[in-house]
Amino acid sequence: MAIVALNRRNLLAAGGSVLATGMLAAGTSGLLLPARADGLAPTESMSGGANNYRKGAAIVDRIGKGGFWMSGTVRRAGDGAPLAGQRIQIWAHTVEGQEHEPQSHGATLTDKDGRFRLEMPQIIPIFGQPHGHLAYDSGEFKTVFLRPVMRSPKDTSLEAHFVLQPT
């Protein structure tokens, strides 16, 4: 019998859009089905997510020379409605700078479907892990800091998804 282990990292890597079902009557392993938006729980801040955060980082078209894509979605807790015009700050340790340096920070806004995408330099490992930092910090909803870890330092993109709770 196969067991599907779901934890915060696996759900984040899968976009937070799956739920494990229980065992089926036929005795097969759990299946993954799309999550329902009703009662969608808010995203909790991740440990280490706020490290080197810079309040008010500028909204930019790209961070540095690019080559790596950070993307994701922003939805409202409860009904899962996409949130347009929400500010997401992004920073990381990259081939062009360390995560505490101003040139490694930038922000973008979500589109009408609650999606965001920002090009930045390639993320490289720091403390043994290649990871990015993202923050929702606009004030209409509770601030959330994320620190998703890449599966491989060779990945050229990373996704993070926010479900926000009103303040």
N, CA, C and O atoms as a DFTB+ gen file, in Angstrom:
668 C
 N C O
     1  1       0.847      -1.175       0.000
     2  2       0.000       0.000       0.000
     3  2       0.893       1.239       0.000
     4  3       1.811       1.341       0.814
     5  1       0.631       2.170      -0.899
     6  2       1.401       3.414      -0.967
     7  2       0.786       4.450      -0.039
     8  3      -0.435       4.565       0.069
     9  1       1.653       5.199       0.626
    10  2       1.191       6.254       1.528
    11  2       1.662       7.585       0.967
    12  3       2.834       7.742       0.626
    13  1       0.757       8.533       0.873
    14  2       1.100       9.869       0.402
    15  2       1.307      10.746       1.627
    16  3       0.354      11.039       2.349
    17  1       2.537      11.163       1.867
    18  2       2.841      12.016       3.015
    19  2       2.764      13.462       2.574
    20  3       3.503      13.889       1.687
    21  1       1.878      14.210       3.187
    22  2       1.750      15.621       2.858
    23  2       2.218      16.456       4.044
    24  3       1.769      16.266       5.174
    25  1       3.124      17.378       3.765
    26  2       3.540      18.331       4.776
    27  2       3.511      19.710       4.134
    28  3       3.168      19.834       2.958
    29  1       3.861      20.735       4.875
    30  2       3.782      22.106       4.367
    31  2       4.644      22.285       3.115
    32  3       4.209      22.931       2.162
    33  1       5.848      21.729       3.100
    34  2       6.739      21.879       1.941
    35  2       6.149      21.198       0.712
    36  3       6.170      21.770      -0.378
    37  1       5.614      19.958       0.875
    38  2       5.025      19.258      -0.265
    39  2       3.810      20.004      -0.800
    40  3       3.646      20.138      -2.012
    41  1       2.964      20.488       0.095
    42  2       1.787      21.229      -0.348
    43  2       2.190      22.517      -1.043
    44  3       1.595      22.879      -2.057
    45  1       3.197      23.222      -0.514
    46  2       3.657      24.456      -1.145
    47  2       4.221      24.143      -2.525
    48  3       3.936      24.856      -3.486
    49  1       5.016      23.087      -2.632
    50  2       5.592      22.718      -3.922
    51  2       4.509      22.332      -4.927
    52  3       4.673      22.537      -6.129
    53  1       3.419      21.781      -4.441
    54  2       2.322      21.392      -5.326
    55  2       1.343      22.537      -5.534
    56  3       0.295      22.354      -6.153
    57  1       1.668      23.689      -5.033
    58  2       0.798      24.835      -5.215
    59  2      -0.315      24.905      -4.196
    60  3      -1.226      25.722      -4.331
    61  1      -0.258      24.056      -3.170
    62  2      -1.293      24.101      -2.150
    63  2      -2.668      23.758      -2.693
    64  3      -3.673      24.043      -2.042
    65  1      -2.735      23.148      -3.879
    66  2      -4.029      22.936      -4.512
    67  2      -4.468      21.478      -4.522
    68  3      -5.302      21.082      -5.336
    69  1      -3.917      20.694      -3.635
    70  2      -4.336      19.305      -3.588
    71  2      -4.649      18.904      -2.157
    72  3      -4.104      19.453      -1.199
    73  1      -5.528      17.946      -2.044
    74  2      -5.846      17.357      -0.751
    75  2      -5.802      15.848      -0.889
    76  3      -6.205      15.306      -1.918
    77  1      -5.326      15.180       0.117
    78  2      -5.300      13.721       0.069
    79  2      -6.654      13.191       0.500
    80  3      -7.238      13.668       1.474
    81  1      -7.145      12.214      -0.223
    82  2      -8.402      11.596       0.165
    83  2      -8.084      10.385       1.025
    84  3      -6.935       9.949       1.087
    85  1      -9.074       9.854       1.672
    86  2      -8.881       8.666       2.492
    87  2      -8.743       7.424       1.629
    88  3      -8.739       7.512       0.402
    89  1      -8.631       6.289       2.258
    90  2      -8.495       5.027       1.542
    91  2      -9.805       4.729       0.817
    92  3     -10.886       4.961       1.357
    93  1      -9.706       4.230      -0.375
    94  2     -10.872       3.870      -1.159
    95  2     -11.355       2.489      -0.752
    96  3     -10.593       1.680      -0.221
    97  1     -12.627       2.230      -1.005
    98  2     -13.215       0.945      -0.637
    99  2     -12.474      -0.217      -1.295
   100  3     -12.391      -1.307      -0.729
   101  1     -11.936       0.020      -2.494
   102  2     -11.244      -1.051      -3.204
   103  2      -9.861      -1.326      -2.622
   104  3      -9.176      -2.239      -3.085
   105  1      -9.431      -0.554      -1.612
   106  2      -8.153      -0.813      -0.974
   107  2      -6.971      -0.157      -1.660
   108  3      -5.825      -0.460      -1.326
   109  1      -7.218       0.733      -2.610
   110  2      -6.108       1.408      -3.271
   111  2      -5.615       2.546      -2.415
   112  3      -6.275       2.949      -1.458
   113  1      -4.448       3.067      -2.762
   114  2      -3.874       4.158      -1.979
   115  2      -4.642       5.447      -2.211
   116  3      -5.469       5.533      -3.119
   117  1      -4.365       6.447      -1.385
   118  2      -5.027       7.740      -1.485
   119  2      -4.787       8.405      -2.823
   120  3      -3.729       8.230      -3.427
   121  1      -5.750       9.157      -3.284
   122  2      -5.643       9.906      -4.528
   123  2      -5.481      11.370      -4.209
   124  3      -5.795      11.811      -3.103
   125  1      -4.987      12.132      -5.178
   126  2      -4.892      13.568      -5.019
   127  2      -5.974      14.209      -5.861
   128  3      -6.072      13.941      -7.059
   129  1      -6.787      15.052      -5.249
   130  2      -7.882      15.724      -5.934
   131  2      -7.745      17.225      -5.761
   132  3      -7.156      17.680      -4.781
   133  1      -8.284      18.015      -6.706
   134  2      -8.238      19.471      -6.540
   135  2      -8.917      19.888      -5.241
   136  3      -9.942      19.331      -4.850
   137  1      -8.324      20.881      -4.581
   138  2      -8.890      21.385      -3.327
   139  2     -10.116      22.229      -3.615
   140  3     -10.183      22.882      -4.657
   141  1     -11.069      22.229      -2.728
   142  2     -12.227      23.108      -2.829
   143  2     -11.886      24.418      -2.157
   144  3     -11.152      24.437      -1.168
   145  1     -12.401      25.499      -2.672
   146  2     -12.092      26.822      -2.135
   147  2     -12.875      27.127      -0.866
   148  3     -12.420      27.933      -0.055
   149  1     -14.039      26.509      -0.666
   150  2     -14.841      26.798       0.521
   151  2     -14.050      26.476       1.776
   152  3     -13.529      25.371       1.925
   153  1     -13.963      27.449       2.683
   154  2     -13.263      27.233       3.935
   155  2     -11.761      27.156       3.795
   156  3     -11.100      26.549       4.637
   157  1     -11.203      27.752       2.762
   158  2      -9.760      27.717       2.530
   159  2      -9.026      28.411       3.677
   160  3      -9.279      29.581       3.963
   161  1      -8.132      27.697       4.321
   162  2      -7.400      28.221       5.479
   163  2      -6.307      29.185       5.039
   164  3      -5.721      29.011       3.970
   165  1      -6.028      30.197       5.850
   166  2      -4.961      31.154       5.504
   167  2      -3.576      30.511       5.584
   168  3      -3.353      29.581       6.359
   169  1      -2.655      31.023       4.771
   170  2      -1.268      30.584       4.798
   171  2      -0.600      31.120       6.056
   172  3      -0.762      32.292       6.397
   173  1       0.144      30.275       6.740
   174  2       0.897      30.715       7.911
   175  2       2.304      31.103       7.474
   176  3       2.858      30.518       6.543
   177  1       2.876      32.093       8.153
   178  2       4.258      32.475       7.876
   179  2       5.184      31.305       8.171
   180  3       4.967      30.540       9.111
   181  1       6.223      31.181       7.347
   182  2       7.193      30.105       7.522
   183  2       8.375      30.587       8.348
   184  3       8.759      31.754       8.276
   185  1       8.936      29.701       9.116
   186  2      10.116      29.995       9.906
   187  2      11.240      30.451       8.976
   188  3      11.508      29.804       7.964
   189  1      11.887      31.543       9.310
   190  2      12.977      32.069       8.508
   191  2      12.532      32.905       7.323
   192  3      13.370      33.472       6.622
   193  1      11.241      32.991       7.088
   194  2      10.732      33.726       5.941
   195  2      11.028      35.211       5.976
   196  3      11.224      35.828       4.928
   197  1      11.065      35.801       7.173
   198  2      11.276      37.244       7.296
   199  2      12.756      37.636       7.331
   200  3      13.077      38.823       7.381
   201  1      13.659      36.652       7.306
   202  2      15.092      36.972       7.341
   203  2      15.456      37.928       6.212
   204  3      15.130      37.677       5.052
   205  1      16.133      39.022       6.550
   206  2      16.622      40.028       5.604
   207  2      15.515      40.780       4.871
   208  3      15.757      41.362       3.813
   209  1      14.306      40.772       5.424
   210  2      13.178      41.520       4.869
   211  2      13.489      43.016       4.882
   212  3      14.071      43.518       5.844
   213  1      13.108      43.728       3.826
   214  2      13.276      45.187       3.707
   215  2      11.907      45.797       3.461
   216  3      11.363      45.700       2.361
   217  1      11.360      46.419       4.479
   218  2      10.045      47.045       4.342
   219  2      10.080      48.062       3.208
   220  3      11.007      48.866       3.104
   221  1       9.049      48.012       2.356
   222  2       8.896      48.995       1.300
   223  2       9.781      48.813       0.082
   224  3      10.031      49.783      -0.633
   225  1      10.262      47.612      -0.180
   226  2      11.071      47.389      -1.389
   227  2      10.287      47.867      -2.611
   228  3       9.072      47.686      -2.688
   229  1      10.984      48.470      -3.552
   230  2      10.356      49.065      -4.732
   231  2       9.689      48.019      -5.631
   232  3      10.160      46.888      -5.748
   233  1       8.594      48.420      -6.253
   234  2       7.975      47.596      -7.285
   235  2       8.840      47.731      -8.537
   236  3       9.133      48.840      -8.984
   237  1       9.245      46.588      -9.096
   238  2      10.173      46.567     -10.221
   239  2       9.647      45.663     -11.328
   240  3       8.789      44.812     -11.095
   241  1      10.174      45.859     -12.543
   242  2       9.844      44.974     -13.661
   243  2      10.681      43.705     -13.630
   244  3      10.268      42.666     -14.146
   245  1      11.866      43.795     -13.020
   246  2      12.783      42.666     -12.931
   247  2      13.817      42.999     -11.863
   248  3      14.140      44.167     -11.651
   249  1      14.334      41.974     -11.190
   250  2      15.438      42.151     -10.252
   251  2      16.707      41.740     -10.981
   252  3      16.807      40.616     -11.472
   253  1      17.673      42.639     -11.054
   254  2      18.948      42.327     -11.704
   255  2      18.794      41.958     -13.158
   256  3      17.913      42.460     -13.856
   257  1      19.674      41.063     -13.609
   258  2      19.696      40.673     -15.023
   259  2      18.703      39.570     -15.362
   260  3      18.495      39.265     -16.537
   261  1      18.091      38.971     -14.352
   262  2      17.077      37.956     -14.608
   263  2      17.632      36.574     -14.879
   264  3      18.783      36.272     -14.563
   265  1      16.780      35.731     -15.478
   266  2      17.141      34.354     -15.787
   267  2      16.445      33.321     -14.913
   268  3      16.494      32.129     -15.214
   269  1      15.803      33.754     -13.845
   270  2      15.100      32.878     -12.904
   271  2      13.718      33.489     -12.690
   272  3      13.589      34.711     -12.617
   273  1      12.686      32.654     -12.589
   274  2      11.327      33.166     -12.417
   275  2      10.732      32.747     -11.078
   276  3      10.718      31.565     -10.734
   277  1      10.243      33.731     -10.329
   278  2       9.485      33.494      -9.098
   279  2       8.033      33.814      -9.439
   280  3       7.734      34.890      -9.956
   281  1       7.143      32.886      -9.153
   282  2       5.739      33.098      -9.490
   283  2       4.845      32.475      -8.432
   284  3       5.304      31.752      -7.548
   285  1       3.553      32.774      -8.543
   286  2       2.599      32.198      -7.616
   287  2       1.249      32.859      -7.720
   288  3       0.954      33.565      -8.684
   289  1       0.431      32.618      -6.710
   290  2      -0.923      33.157      -6.667
   291  2      -1.208      33.727      -5.287
   292  3      -0.557      33.384      -4.300
   293  1      -2.200      34.609      -5.247
   294  2      -2.666      35.183      -3.990
   295  2      -4.187      35.081      -3.989
   296  3      -4.860      35.597      -4.882
   297  1      -4.716      34.406      -2.969
   298  2      -6.168      34.221      -2.842
   299  2      -6.613      34.610      -1.438
   300  3      -5.806      34.681      -0.511
   301  1      -7.890      34.857      -1.303
   302  2      -8.479      35.224      -0.013
   303  2      -8.870      33.960       0.744
   304  3      -9.436      33.029       0.172
   305  1      -8.559      33.941       2.035
   306  2      -8.961      32.821       2.889
   307  2     -10.486      32.735       2.898
   308  3     -11.181      33.737       2.732
   309  1     -10.977      31.543       3.092
   310  2     -12.414      31.327       3.131
   311  2     -12.942      30.919       1.781
   312  3     -13.156      29.734       1.527
   313  1     -13.160      31.907       0.891
   314  2     -13.771      31.605      -0.403
   315  2     -12.767      31.355      -1.523
   316  3     -13.164      30.929      -2.607
   317  1     -11.470      31.608      -1.295
   318  2     -10.454      31.339      -2.303
   319  2     -10.452      32.289      -3.483
   320  3      -9.829      32.001      -4.505
   321  1     -11.141      33.421      -3.362
   322  2     -11.199      34.374      -4.472
   323  2      -9.809      34.918      -4.775
   324  3      -9.056      35.225      -3.851
   325  1      -9.451      35.045      -6.068
   326  2      -8.160      35.629      -6.426
   327  2      -8.126      37.098      -6.023
   328  3      -9.136      37.797      -6.111
   329  1      -6.956      37.563      -5.580
   330  2      -6.808      38.947      -5.115
   331  2      -5.909      39.725      -6.072
   332  3      -4.708      39.472      -6.161
   333  1      -6.505      40.663      -6.778
   334  2      -5.777      41.498      -7.725
   335  2      -5.119      42.674      -7.003
   336  3      -5.596      43.125      -5.961
   337  1      -4.015      43.162      -7.575
   338  2      -3.355      44.361      -7.070
   339  2      -2.661      44.210      -5.730
   340  3      -2.412      45.207      -5.052
   341  1      -2.346      42.991      -5.335
   342  2      -1.665      42.763      -4.051
   343  2      -0.154      42.785      -4.266
   344  3       0.360      42.234      -5.239
   345  1       0.536      43.428      -3.346
   346  2       1.991      43.612      -3.430
   347  2       2.706      42.418      -2.812
   348  3       2.469      42.079      -1.653
   349  1       3.586      41.780      -3.588
   350  2       4.398      40.664      -3.106
   351  2       5.859      41.065      -3.241
   352  3       6.329      41.374      -4.336
   353  1       6.567      41.059      -2.129
   354  2       8.005      41.347      -2.147
   355  2       8.763      40.029      -2.280
   356  3       8.391      39.017      -1.686
   357  1       9.846      40.063      -3.083
   358  2      10.645      38.874      -3.346
   359  2      12.118      39.221      -3.141
   360  3      12.576      40.288      -3.550
   361  1      12.857      38.306      -2.502
   362  2      14.303      38.474      -2.350
   363  2      14.950      37.110      -2.155
   364  3      14.298      36.151      -1.742
   365  1      16.249      37.040      -2.462
   366  2      16.965      35.762      -2.358
   367  2      18.457      35.999      -2.475
   368  3      18.908      37.079      -2.853
   369  1      19.208      34.968      -2.143
   370  2      20.654      34.928      -2.365
   371  2      20.826      34.443      -3.806
   372  3      20.427      33.327      -4.139
   373  1      21.425      35.288      -4.665
   374  2      21.505      34.973      -6.090
   375  2      22.937      35.101      -6.606
   376  3      23.854      35.458      -5.866
   377  1      23.102      34.805      -7.879
   378  2      24.413      34.948      -8.499
   379  2      24.847      36.406      -8.569
   380  3      26.017      36.682      -8.832
   381  1      23.928      37.353      -8.339
   382  2      24.246      38.778      -8.407
   383  2      24.283      39.480      -7.044
   384  3      24.629      40.659      -6.967
   385  1      23.935      38.777      -5.986
   386  2      23.967      39.428      -4.674
   387  2      23.395      38.561      -3.573
   388  3      22.683      37.588      -3.823
   389  1      23.725      38.938      -2.344
   390  2      23.232      38.218      -1.184
   391  2      21.853      38.740      -0.790
   392  3      21.478      39.856      -1.150
   393  1      21.104      37.932      -0.051
   394  2      19.719      38.287       0.247
   395  2      19.566      39.507       1.153
   396  3      18.471      40.062       1.240
   397  1      20.619      39.936       1.820
   398  2      20.519      41.136       2.664
   399  2      20.816      42.423       1.874
   400  3      20.620      43.520       2.396
   401  1      21.281      42.299       0.633
   402  2      21.652      43.468      -0.156
   403  2      20.445      44.036      -0.910
   404  3      19.603      43.283      -1.401
   405  1      20.367      45.369      -0.997
   406  2      19.202      46.006      -1.642
   407  2      18.950      45.536      -3.069
   408  3      17.792      45.415      -3.469
   409  1      19.995      45.265      -3.852
   410  2      19.800      44.856      -5.243
   411  2      19.190      43.471      -5.375
   412  3      18.822      43.063      -6.477
   413  1      19.076      42.743      -4.273
   414  2      18.479      41.406      -4.298
   415  2      17.003      41.419      -3.928
   416  3      16.392      40.361      -3.780
   417  1      16.417      42.624      -3.776
   418  2      15.019      42.778      -3.372
   419  2      14.218      43.481      -4.452
   420  3      14.742      44.327      -5.177
   421  1      12.961      43.129      -4.552
   422  2      12.031      43.822      -5.432
   423  2      10.626      43.355      -5.118
   424  3      10.439      42.357      -4.422
   425  1       9.647      44.067      -5.622
   426  2       8.255      43.709      -5.389
   427  2       7.496      43.760      -6.708
   428  3       7.922      44.414      -7.659
   429  1       6.375      43.067      -6.750
   430  2       5.491      43.040      -7.910
   431  2       4.054      43.030      -7.414
   432  3       3.797      42.817      -6.229
   433  1       3.118      43.261      -8.330
   434  2       1.695      43.254      -8.002
   435  2       1.008      42.076      -8.690
   436  3       1.412      41.652      -9.773
   437  1      -0.031      41.560      -8.047
   438  2      -0.802      40.475      -8.660
   439  2      -1.693      41.025      -9.766
   440  3      -2.120      42.179      -9.724
   441  1      -1.969      40.171     -10.768
   442  2      -2.861      40.547     -11.865
   443  2      -4.312      40.308     -11.459
   444  3      -4.588      39.988     -10.302
   445  1      -5.234      40.460     -12.396
   446  2      -6.667      40.331     -12.104
   447  2      -7.046      38.935     -11.623
   448  3      -8.078      38.763     -10.974
   449  1      -6.221      37.937     -11.935
   450  2      -6.478      36.563     -11.506
   451  2      -5.706      36.183     -10.247
   452  3      -5.672      35.013      -9.867
   453  1      -5.080      37.178      -9.593
   454  2      -4.333      36.923      -8.370
   455  2      -2.970      36.297      -8.605
   456  3      -2.361      35.790      -7.664
   457  1      -2.478      36.320      -9.830
   458  2      -1.178      35.720     -10.143
   459  2      -0.083      36.785     -10.130
   460  3      -0.332      37.953     -10.427
   461  1       1.126      36.362      -9.783
   462  2       2.290      37.238      -9.876
   463  2       3.429      36.454     -10.498
   464  3       3.477      35.226     -10.429
   465  1       4.349      37.197     -11.112
   466  2       5.528      36.606     -11.730
   467  2       6.589      37.683     -11.813
   468  3       6.324      38.786     -12.292
   469  1       7.792      37.371     -11.348
   470  2       8.877      38.340     -11.366
   471  2      10.168      37.613     -11.731
   472  3      10.511      36.585     -11.147
   473  1      10.871      38.173     -12.706
   474  2      12.159      37.610     -13.112
   475  2      13.250      38.182     -12.220
   476  3      13.211      39.352     -11.838
   477  1      14.215      37.345     -11.899
   478  2      15.312      37.715     -11.012
   479  2      16.534      36.887     -11.372
   480  3      16.420      35.962     -12.176
   481  1      17.709      37.184     -10.803
   482  2      18.888      36.346     -11.064
   483  2      18.709      34.943     -10.482
   484  3      17.878      34.726      -9.600
   485  1      19.492      34.007     -10.982
   486  2      19.441      32.627     -10.508
   487  2      19.691      32.565      -9.001
   488  3      20.664      33.126      -8.499
   489  1      18.807      31.881      -8.296
   490  2      18.982      31.657      -6.859
   491  2      20.063      30.597      -6.668
   492  3      20.105      29.600      -7.390
   493  1      20.938      30.825      -5.685
   494  2      21.984      29.864      -5.354
   495  2      21.877      29.491      -3.876
   496  3      21.298      30.241      -3.090
   497  1      22.428      28.342      -3.493
   498  2      22.316      27.896      -2.108
   499  2      23.001      28.843      -1.116
   500  3      24.065      29.400      -1.386
   501  1      22.364      28.997       0.016
   502  2      22.948      29.647       1.182
   503  2      22.526      28.787       2.371
   504  3      21.372      28.364       2.438
   505  1      23.406      28.529       3.279
   506  2      23.153      27.621       4.404
   507  2      22.753      26.242       3.890
   508  3      21.966      25.544       4.530
   509  1      23.298      25.842       2.721
   510  2      23.060      24.521       2.174
   511  2      21.800      24.360       1.352
   512  3      21.618      23.322       0.716
   513  1      20.914      25.359       1.342
   514  2      19.654      25.223       0.630
   515  2      19.434      26.372      -0.345
   516  3      19.593      27.531       0.037
   517  1      19.073      26.084      -1.594
   518  2      18.650      27.156      -2.478
   519  2      17.197      27.494      -2.139
   520  3      16.329      26.622      -2.204
   521  1      16.931      28.720      -1.786
   522  2      15.583      29.099      -1.371
   523  2      15.317      30.560      -1.701
   524  3      16.239      31.355      -1.886
   525  1      14.057      30.886      -1.768
   526  2      13.633      32.259      -1.974
   527  2      12.882      32.763      -0.758
   528  3      12.516      31.995       0.132
   529  1      12.659      34.066      -0.736
   530  2      11.849      34.691       0.305
   531  2      10.766      35.504      -0.380
   532  3      11.021      36.181      -1.376
   533  1       9.563      35.435       0.156
   534  2       8.460      36.221      -0.363
   535  2       7.664      36.762       0.812
   536  3       7.573      36.128       1.863
   537  1       7.091      37.940       0.621
   538  2       6.264      38.522       1.678
   539  2       5.061      39.226       1.085
   540  3       5.172      39.951       0.097
   541  1       3.915      39.005       1.697
   542  2       2.767      39.878       1.462
   543  2       2.805      40.846       2.625
   544  3       2.788      40.422       3.781
   545  1       2.855      42.150       2.342
   546  2       3.002      43.127       3.434
   547  2       2.251      44.426       3.172
   548  3       2.669      45.487       3.635
   549  1       1.148      44.351       2.435
   550  2       0.431      45.566       2.042
   551  2      -0.490      46.135       3.116
   552  3      -0.820      47.320       3.068
   553  1      -0.907      45.337       4.065
   554  2      -1.696      45.857       5.169
   555  2      -3.171      45.523       5.155
   556  3      -3.787      45.481       6.221
   557  1      -3.769      45.282       3.997
   558  2      -5.193      44.953       3.932
   559  2      -5.464      43.577       4.548
   560  3      -6.535      43.321       5.098
   561  1      -4.461      42.702       4.439
   562  2      -4.531      41.357       4.992
   563  2      -3.360      41.167       5.938
   564  3      -2.437      41.981       5.959
   565  1      -3.393      40.088       6.729
   566  2      -2.289      39.808       7.645
   567  2      -1.007      39.550       6.859
   568  3      -1.028      38.882       5.826
   569  1       0.109      40.085       7.355
   570  2       1.410      39.884       6.726
   571  2       1.784      38.409       6.775
   572  3       1.592      37.743       7.793
   573  1       2.322      37.905       5.663
   574  2       2.758      36.505       5.572
   575  2       4.136      36.488       4.930
   576  3       4.362      37.138       3.910
   577  1       5.055      35.743       5.529
   578  2       6.401      35.543       4.999
   579  2       6.567      34.077       4.617
   580  3       6.258      33.186       5.409
   581  1       7.057      33.824       3.400
   582  2       7.302      32.461       2.949
   583  2       8.776      32.274       2.616
   584  3       9.460      33.220       2.224
   585  1       9.253      31.056       2.775
   586  2      10.638      30.693       2.471
   587  2      10.643      29.332       1.770
   588  3      11.066      28.333       2.352
   589  1      10.169      29.294       0.514
   590  2      10.156      28.010      -0.195
   591  2      11.562      27.576      -0.595
   592  3      12.394      28.397      -0.978
   593  1      11.812      26.275      -0.499
   594  2      13.102      25.685      -0.831
   595  2      12.992      25.027      -2.205
   596  3      12.014      24.340      -2.502
   597  1      14.000      25.246      -3.029
   598  2      14.038      24.639      -4.359
   599  2      14.401      23.164      -4.245
   600  3      15.117      22.763      -3.328
   601  1      13.910      22.374      -5.167
   602  2      14.256      20.949      -5.180
   603  2      15.704      20.742      -5.593
   604  3      16.364      19.814      -5.124
   605  1      16.202      21.619      -6.482
   606  2      17.565      21.507      -6.993
   607  2      18.121      22.910      -7.235
   608  3      17.377      23.800      -7.647
   609  1      19.409      23.122      -6.988
   610  2      20.017      24.423      -7.289
   611  2      19.995      24.744      -8.780
   612  3      20.240      25.886      -9.169
   613  1      19.706      23.751      -9.616
   614  2      19.654      23.960     -11.061
   615  2      18.275      24.417     -11.537
   616  3      18.128      24.808     -12.695
   617  1      17.261      24.377     -10.665
   618  2      15.926      24.850     -11.048
   619  2      16.005      26.306     -11.485
   620  3      16.781      27.084     -10.930
   621  1      15.209      26.671     -12.472
   622  2      15.199      28.052     -12.961
   623  2      13.882      28.759     -12.658
   624  3      13.588      29.818     -13.213
   625  1      13.087      28.152     -11.762
   626  2      11.853      28.798     -11.321
   627  2      11.441      28.230      -9.974
   628  3      11.872      27.151      -9.567
   629  1      10.594      28.990      -9.299
   630  2      10.085      28.586      -7.992
   631  2       8.713      29.207      -7.821
   632  3       8.510      30.364      -8.189
   633  1       7.769      28.463      -7.270
   634  2       6.419      28.958      -7.034
   635  2       6.148      29.058      -5.547
   636  3       6.667      28.285      -4.742
   637  1       5.318      30.037      -5.205
   638  2       4.838      30.187      -3.827
   639  2       3.409      30.712      -3.909
   640  3       3.093      31.547      -4.756
   641  1       2.559      30.223      -3.033
   642  2       1.148      30.575      -3.074
   643  2       0.693      31.099      -1.712
   644  3       1.000      30.524      -0.668
   645  1      -0.041      32.194      -1.756
   646  2      -0.532      32.842      -0.553
   647  2      -2.052      32.717      -0.470
   648  3      -2.753      32.895      -1.466
   649  1      -2.552      32.411       0.721
   650  2      -3.972      32.502       1.038
   651  2      -4.033      33.471       2.212
   652  3      -3.562      33.163       3.307
   653  1      -4.620      34.654       1.973
   654  2      -4.534      35.744       2.939
   655  2      -5.805      35.911       3.751
   656  3      -6.918      35.716       3.261
   657  1      -5.604      36.278       5.003
   658  2      -6.691      36.516       5.959
   659  2      -6.778      38.011       6.223
   660  3      -5.760      38.642       6.508
   661  1      -7.984      38.598       6.134
   662  2      -8.102      40.026       6.434
   663  2      -7.588      40.359       7.832
   664  3      -7.681      39.546       8.752
   665  1      -7.033      41.595       7.979
   666  2      -6.522      42.008       9.293
   667  2      -7.656      42.340      10.239
   668  3      -7.414      42.706      11.389
